């Protein structure tokens, strides 16, 4: 029934769009990506989806390939089917292929002819895609509409200077936020205890449960230095070398030591495992009790976490950690997942329209409700769907304490090495040279 209602709403939305867009003018209705048409006064910009029949040009019979993660495949198929049904005269065919966002950009660059026409990817890949000429700039009319509906931070993350024009250009449609928060079993950790990492670990230890964090992956281990004030400041002029802010080395080193000391104090409780172990660790059966009390996870696992914990599902922004007597808010990395259009697509107009639709308010709302993905559309962020969801609310709050995941160089492996050394059993927090570890990490990032 939900699917039928969603399809009816989408169809009704399109009727309204066509009614409002019939008088739209411009060069050939809709020029390929990057044209300078403006949104018409009667266009529907509130829903974030403003197109006309002329936008397709002569691309009748377009056959598109779309990449999305496996967790999204079922809903993505429903959404693309609804899109095809909106335009029966176009005779569009769409094939869905499961492809993780983390590798999508690399795969498009390596073989654009074999890659998808429309693909989801993580924001830190955008710089490489633009430099390789592998992604099409967004049609200016669509870009203007999306800028009116989506978060400014998400738009900024999808914007880079066009190498040909030197102008700031929107290269992708924001799809969802990409960050993490604290998830916990409310029968193990109280809401008050969830505010401090020391209290979370103590509660898990007392209950004989694990606290899971993937400290050996740069996406998470970055918090060991970010919390101390180190931050990313884009790339150097070569477009490759990472720049950093002016940070206080002592503060960063002291924070690294505080994390290491706490991890070693709770050596039997702290467990560095991939985040997918968190939802499975929350599961209790007749033969096996749950093994996980809390962890650092993202909304991609929220559905599984909620199913495992039921009424005991708890979520909060990342806690604080005590550094030299001061409770410091843990700082994370927060990026966005985006929808891009392959510059080698044989059907650039149809691909742009589909990507635009998949990033629309209606499709974002469906992802919120069915997958628990956090939205970038401002109307949905202010909706009860988000406000009443503890995971989404936690992630929105944590995004205020995060470093933006844009224009990132080769930081992942060096930060992973830092994380592994910081938590290693042989590391003695009282004797270890964290200042050298920090310097070695920065040198490694810049020399990669």
C-alpha positions as CSV (number, residue, x, y, z in Angstrom):
1,X,0.0,0.0,0.0
2,X,2.9,2.4,0.9
3,X,4.4,1.8,-2.5
4,X,1.1,2.6,-4.3
5,X,0.6,5.7,-2.3
6,X,4.2,6.8,-3.1
7,X,3.7,6.2,-6.8
8,X,0.4,8.1,-6.8
9,X,2.0,11.1,-5.0
10,X,4.9,11.1,-7.4
11,X,2.5,11.0,-10.4
12,X,0.4,13.8,-8.9
13,X,3.5,15.8,-8.3
14,X,4.5,15.4,-12.0
15,X,1.0,16.5,-13.2
16,X,1.5,19.7,-11.1
17,X,5.0,20.2,-12.5
18,X,3.9,19.8,-16.1
19,X,1.0,22.2,-15.5
20,X,3.4,24.8,-14.2
21,X,6.2,24.3,-16.7
22,X,4.5,24.3,-20.0
23,X,5.4,27.9,-20.8
24,X,9.1,27.4,-20.0
25,X,11.5,28.9,-22.6
26,X,15.2,28.5,-23.3
27,X,17.7,27.3,-25.9
28,X,16.0,24.2,-27.3
29,X,14.0,23.7,-24.2
30,X,16.8,22.1,-22.2
31,X,20.4,22.2,-23.4
32,X,22.9,19.6,-22.3
33,X,24.5,20.0,-18.8
34,X,25.7,23.5,-17.9
35,X,23.4,25.6,-20.1
36,X,22.5,29.1,-18.8
37,X,18.7,28.9,-18.8
38,X,17.0,30.1,-15.6
39,X,14.1,28.6,-13.7
40,X,10.8,30.0,-15.0
41,X,8.7,32.1,-12.7
42,X,5.9,29.4,-12.7
43,X,8.3,26.5,-12.3
44,X,7.9,24.2,-9.3
45,X,11.0,24.9,-7.3
46,X,9.5,24.0,-3.9
47,X,9.7,20.3,-4.5
48,X,13.2,20.3,-6.0
49,X,12.0,18.8,-9.3
50,X,11.3,21.3,-12.1
51,X,11.3,19.8,-15.6
52,X,9.3,20.1,-18.8
53,X,8.7,17.6,-21.6
54,X,11.0,19.5,-23.9
55,X,13.9,18.8,-21.6
56,X,14.4,15.4,-23.1
57,X,15.1,16.8,-26.6
58,X,15.3,13.9,-29.1
59,X,16.4,11.2,-26.6
60,X,13.3,9.0,-27.1
61,X,14.2,5.4,-26.3
62,X,17.0,6.1,-23.8
63,X,18.5,3.1,-22.2
64,X,20.3,4.0,-18.9
65,X,22.4,2.1,-16.4
66,X,22.1,3.3,-12.7
67,X,24.5,2.5,-9.9
68,X,23.5,2.4,-6.3
69,X,24.5,0.5,-3.1
70,X,22.8,-2.9,-2.6
71,X,20.9,-1.6,0.5
72,X,19.2,0.9,-1.8
73,X,18.7,-1.4,-4.8
74,X,15.0,-2.3,-4.1
75,X,13.8,1.2,-3.5
76,X,16.0,2.6,-6.3
77,X,14.2,0.1,-8.6
78,X,10.8,1.4,-7.4
79,X,11.8,5.0,-7.9
80,X,13.2,4.5,-11.4
81,X,10.1,2.5,-12.3
82,X,8.0,5.4,-11.2
83,X,10.1,7.8,-13.2
84,X,9.7,5.6,-16.4
85,X,5.9,5.6,-15.8
86,X,5.9,9.4,-15.7
87,X,7.1,9.6,-19.2
88,X,5.6,6.8,-21.2
89,X,6.1,8.5,-24.5
90,X,9.9,8.6,-23.9
91,X,10.1,4.8,-23.8
92,X,12.9,4.9,-21.3
93,X,14.6,1.7,-20.1
94,X,16.6,1.6,-16.9
95,X,18.9,-1.1,-15.5
96,X,19.9,-1.0,-11.8
97,X,23.3,-2.4,-10.9
98,X,24.6,-2.7,-7.3
99,X,27.7,-0.6,-6.8
100,X,29.0,0.9,-3.5
101,X,29.4,4.6,-3.5
102,X,33.0,4.5,-2.1
103,X,34.3,2.9,-5.3
104,X,31.9,4.4,-7.8
105,X,33.9,7.5,-8.7
106,X,37.1,5.5,-9.3
107,X,35.2,3.0,-11.5
108,X,33.7,5.8,-13.6
109,X,37.1,7.4,-14.2
110,X,38.8,4.1,-15.1
111,X,36.2,3.0,-17.6
112,X,33.6,5.7,-18.4
113,X,32.1,3.8,-21.3
114,X,31.3,0.7,-19.2
115,X,30.2,2.8,-16.2
116,X,26.7,3.8,-15.3
117,X,25.0,6.8,-16.8
118,X,23.8,7.9,-13.3
119,X,25.7,6.9,-10.2
120,X,25.8,7.5,-6.5
121,X,29.2,8.5,-5.0
122,X,30.8,10.0,-1.8
123,X,31.6,13.7,-1.8
124,X,35.3,13.4,-1.4
125,X,35.5,11.7,-4.9
126,X,34.1,14.8,-6.7
127,X,37.5,16.5,-7.1
128,X,38.9,13.5,-9.0
129,X,35.8,13.2,-11.1
130,X,36.0,16.8,-12.2
131,X,39.7,16.8,-12.9
132,X,39.2,13.6,-15.0
133,X,36.3,15.2,-16.9
134,X,34.3,12.2,-16.0
135,X,31.2,14.0,-14.5
136,X,28.8,16.4,-16.3
137,X,28.1,19.8,-14.7
138,X,24.5,20.1,-13.7
139,X,22.1,21.9,-16.0
140,X,21.9,25.5,-14.6
141,X,18.1,25.4,-14.4
142,X,18.2,22.3,-12.3
143,X,21.0,23.6,-10.2
144,X,19.2,26.8,-9.4
145,X,16.1,24.8,-8.2
146,X,18.2,22.4,-6.0
147,X,20.1,25.3,-4.5
148,X,16.7,26.7,-3.3
149,X,15.6,23.4,-1.6
150,X,18.8,21.8,-0.2
151,X,21.2,22.6,2.6
152,X,23.9,25.1,1.7
153,X,26.6,22.8,3.1
154,X,25.4,20.0,0.8
155,X,25.4,22.4,-2.2
156,X,28.9,23.6,-1.3
157,X,30.1,20.1,-1.1
158,X,28.8,19.4,-4.6
159,X,30.3,22.6,-6.1
160,X,33.8,23.1,-7.6
161,X,35.3,25.5,-10.1
162,X,34.8,24.5,-13.6
163,X,38.2,23.9,-15.2
164,X,37.0,25.4,-18.5
165,X,35.2,28.5,-17.2
166,X,36.8,29.1,-13.8
167,X,33.3,29.6,-12.3
168,X,31.8,27.8,-9.3
169,X,29.7,25.0,-10.8
170,X,27.3,22.4,-9.3
171,X,28.5,19.0,-10.5
172,X,26.2,16.7,-8.6
173,X,22.8,16.4,-6.8
174,X,23.0,16.0,-3.0
175,X,21.4,12.7,-2.0
176,X,22.0,12.2,1.7
177,X,24.4,13.1,4.5
178,X,27.2,10.7,5.3
179,X,28.3,10.6,8.9
180,X,28.1,8.7,12.1
181,X,26.8,8.9,15.7
182,X,26.6,6.9,18.9
183,X,24.2,4.0,18.9
184,X,23.5,2.2,22.1
185,X,21.4,-0.4,23.9
186,X,19.2,1.6,26.4
187,X,19.2,-1.4,28.8
188,X,23.0,-1.0,29.0
189,X,23.7,2.7,28.6
190,X,21.4,5.5,29.9
191,X,20.8,8.7,28.0
192,X,22.9,10.5,30.5
193,X,25.8,8.1,30.3
194,X,25.7,8.4,26.5
195,X,26.9,12.0,26.8
196,X,30.5,11.0,28.0
197,X,32.7,8.4,26.4
198,X,34.1,7.4,29.8
199,X,30.6,6.7,31.0
200,X,29.7,4.7,27.9
201,X,32.7,2.5,28.2
202,X,32.1,2.0,32.0
203,X,28.5,1.0,31.4
204,X,29.4,-1.5,28.7
205,X,32.1,-3.0,30.9
206,X,29.7,-3.3,33.9
207,X,27.2,-5.2,31.6
208,X,29.9,-7.4,30.1
209,X,29.3,-5.9,26.6
210,X,31.6,-4.6,23.9
211,X,31.9,-1.0,22.7
212,X,32.6,-1.2,18.9
213,X,34.4,1.4,16.9
214,X,36.4,0.9,13.7
215,X,39.6,2.6,14.8
216,X,41.6,1.0,11.9
217,X,39.7,2.9,9.3
218,X,40.5,6.6,8.5
219,X,36.8,7.6,8.2
220,X,36.5,6.9,12.0
221,X,40.1,7.2,13.3
222,X,40.2,10.9,12.1
223,X,38.3,11.8,15.3
224,X,41.4,11.1,17.3
225,X,43.1,14.2,15.8
226,X,40.0,16.2,14.7
227,X,38.8,16.4,18.3
228,X,42.1,18.0,19.2
229,X,41.6,20.8,16.7
230,X,43.3,19.6,13.6
231,X,41.1,20.1,10.5
232,X,41.2,19.8,6.7
233,X,41.5,23.0,4.7
234,X,41.1,21.8,1.1
235,X,43.8,20.9,-1.3
236,X,47.0,22.7,-2.5
237,X,47.1,24.3,-5.9
238,X,48.1,21.0,-7.4
239,X,44.7,19.7,-6.6
240,X,46.2,16.6,-4.9
241,X,48.1,17.6,-1.7
242,X,46.1,18.0,1.4
243,X,46.2,21.3,3.3
244,X,45.6,21.5,7.0
245,X,44.5,24.3,9.3
246,X,46.7,26.1,11.8
247,X,46.4,23.7,14.7
248,X,47.9,23.6,18.2
249,X,50.2,20.5,18.1
250,X,50.1,20.1,21.9
251,X,46.3,20.1,22.0
252,X,46.1,17.5,19.2
253,X,48.8,15.3,20.9
254,X,47.1,15.5,24.3
255,X,43.8,14.5,22.8
256,X,45.4,11.5,21.0
257,X,46.9,10.5,24.3
258,X,43.5,10.8,26.1
259,X,41.9,8.5,23.5
260,X,44.7,6.0,23.8
261,X,44.7,6.0,27.6
262,X,40.9,5.4,27.7
263,X,41.1,2.6,25.1
264,X,43.8,0.8,27.0
265,X,42.0,1.3,30.3
266,X,39.0,-0.5,28.8
267,X,41.0,-3.0,26.8
268,X,38.5,-5.8,27.4
269,X,35.5,-3.6,26.4
270,X,36.8,-1.5,23.5
271,X,36.7,-3.5,20.3
272,X,38.0,-2.2,16.9
273,X,35.7,-4.0,14.4
274,X,34.0,-3.0,11.2
275,X,30.7,-1.2,12.0
276,X,28.6,-3.9,10.4
277,X,29.4,-5.9,13.5
278,X,27.4,-3.5,15.6
279,X,23.9,-4.5,14.5
280,X,24.7,-8.2,14.6
281,X,26.2,-7.6,18.1
282,X,23.0,-6.1,19.3
283,X,21.0,-9.3,18.4
284,X,19.9,-11.6,21.2
285,X,18.7,-15.2,20.5
286,X,17.7,-18.1,22.7
287,X,21.2,-19.5,22.3
288,X,23.3,-16.3,22.4
289,X,22.9,-13.1,24.3
290,X,23.8,-9.8,22.7
291,X,27.5,-9.0,22.8
292,X,27.5,-5.2,22.0
293,X,26.4,-2.5,24.3
294,X,27.2,0.5,22.2
295,X,29.1,1.6,19.1
296,X,29.8,4.3,16.5
297,X,27.7,3.6,13.5
298,X,25.9,5.4,10.7
299,X,22.4,5.7,9.3
300,X,23.2,3.0,6.7
301,X,22.9,0.5,9.6
302,X,20.1,2.2,11.5
303,X,17.4,0.0,10.2
304,X,19.3,-3.1,11.3
305,X,20.2,-1.5,14.6
306,X,16.6,-0.7,15.3
307,X,15.4,-4.2,14.3
308,X,18.0,-5.8,16.7
309,X,17.3,-3.5,19.7
310,X,13.6,-2.8,19.3
311,X,12.5,-0.5,22.2
312,X,16.0,-0.5,23.5
313,X,17.4,1.4,20.5
314,X,19.2,4.6,21.6
315,X,21.1,7.2,19.5
316,X,22.9,10.4,20.3
317,X,25.6,12.6,18.9
318,X,29.1,11.4,19.6
319,X,30.0,11.9,23.3
320,X,32.7,14.0,24.9
321,X,36.1,12.8,26.0
322,X,38.0,14.2,29.0
323,X,41.3,15.8,28.0
324,X,43.4,17.3,30.8
325,X,40.3,17.9,32.9
326,X,38.2,19.3,30.1
327,X,35.3,17.5,28.4
328,X,35.9,18.0,24.7
329,X,33.2,17.2,22.2
330,X,34.3,14.5,19.8
331,X,34.7,15.8,16.3
332,X,33.9,13.5,13.4
333,X,34.1,13.6,9.6
334,X,30.8,14.5,7.8
335,X,30.3,14.3,4.1
336,X,27.5,13.7,1.6
337,X,26.5,11.1,-0.9
338,X,25.7,12.5,-4.2
339,X,24.2,11.6,-7.6
340,X,26.3,12.3,-10.6
341,X,25.9,12.0,-14.4
342,X,28.6,10.3,-16.4
343,X,30.0,12.7,-19.0
344,X,30.3,9.8,-21.4
345,X,26.6,9.0,-21.3
346,X,24.9,8.6,-24.7
347,X,21.7,10.1,-23.2
348,X,22.9,13.2,-21.2
349,X,19.5,14.9,-21.1
350,X,17.6,11.9,-19.8
351,X,20.4,11.1,-17.4
352,X,20.3,14.6,-15.9
353,X,16.5,14.5,-15.5
354,X,16.7,11.1,-13.8
355,X,19.4,12.2,-11.4
356,X,17.4,15.4,-10.7
357,X,14.4,13.2,-9.9
358,X,16.3,10.8,-7.7
359,X,17.5,13.8,-5.7
360,X,14.1,15.4,-5.4
361,X,12.1,15.9,-2.2
362,X,9.8,13.0,-2.9
363,X,12.7,10.5,-3.4
364,X,14.6,11.8,-0.4
365,X,11.5,11.4,1.7
366,X,11.1,7.8,0.6
367,X,14.8,7.1,1.5
368,X,14.2,8.7,4.9
369,X,11.1,6.6,5.6
370,X,12.3,3.3,4.2
371,X,16.1,3.3,4.6
372,X,16.6,5.8,7.4
373,X,19.0,7.9,5.3
374,X,19.3,11.5,6.4
375,X,18.0,14.1,3.9
376,X,19.7,17.2,2.5
377,X,16.3,18.8,1.5
378,X,15.4,21.5,4.0
379,X,11.7,20.7,4.0
380,X,12.3,17.1,5.1
381,X,14.9,18.1,7.7
382,X,12.2,20.2,9.4
383,X,9.7,17.4,9.1
384,X,8.4,15.0,11.8
385,X,10.1,12.1,9.9
386,X,13.4,13.5,11.0
387,X,12.5,15.1,14.3
388,X,10.9,11.9,15.6
389,X,13.8,9.6,14.4
390,X,16.5,9.4,17.1
391,X,19.2,8.3,14.6
392,X,18.5,11.1,12.1
393,X,18.3,13.6,14.9
394,X,21.6,12.4,16.4
395,X,23.3,12.6,13.0
396,X,21.9,16.1,12.3
397,X,23.3,17.2,15.7
398,X,26.6,15.6,15.2
399,X,27.0,17.3,11.8
400,X,27.4,20.5,13.8
401,X,30.5,19.0,15.3
402,X,32.2,17.7,12.2
403,X,34.8,18.4,9.6
404,X,33.3,18.6,6.1
405,X,34.3,15.7,3.8
406,X,35.1,17.7,0.7
407,X,38.3,18.2,-1.3
408,X,40.1,15.5,0.5
409,X,43.5,14.2,-0.5
410,X,45.0,10.8,0.3
411,X,44.3,10.8,4.1
412,X,42.7,7.4,4.6
413,X,45.7,5.0,4.9
414,X,47.8,7.3,7.1
415,X,44.9,8.0,9.4
416,X,44.1,4.3,9.6
417,X,47.8,3.6,10.6
418,X,47.5,6.3,13.3
419,X,44.4,4.7,14.6
420,X,45.8,1.2,14.7
421,X,49.0,2.4,16.5
422,X,47.0,4.5,19.0
423,X,45.0,1.5,20.2
424,X,47.7,-1.2,19.8
425,X,48.2,-3.4,22.8
426,X,51.9,-2.7,22.8
427,X,51.3,1.1,22.9
428,X,52.0,2.5,26.4
429,X,50.0,5.8,26.6
430,X,52.4,7.1,29.3
431,X,55.5,6.5,27.2
432,X,54.5,6.6,23.6
433,X,55.6,9.4,21.4
434,X,52.3,10.7,20.1
435,X,53.9,13.9,18.8
436,X,56.1,11.8,16.4
437,X,53.0,9.8,15.4
438,X,51.2,13.0,14.5
439,X,54.1,14.3,12.5
440,X,54.7,11.0,10.7
441,X,51.0,11.0,9.8
442,X,51.0,14.5,8.4
443,X,54.2,13.8,6.4
444,X,52.7,10.5,5.1
445,X,49.5,12.3,3.9
446,X,51.4,15.0,2.1
447,X,54.0,12.6,0.5
448,X,51.5,10.0,-0.7
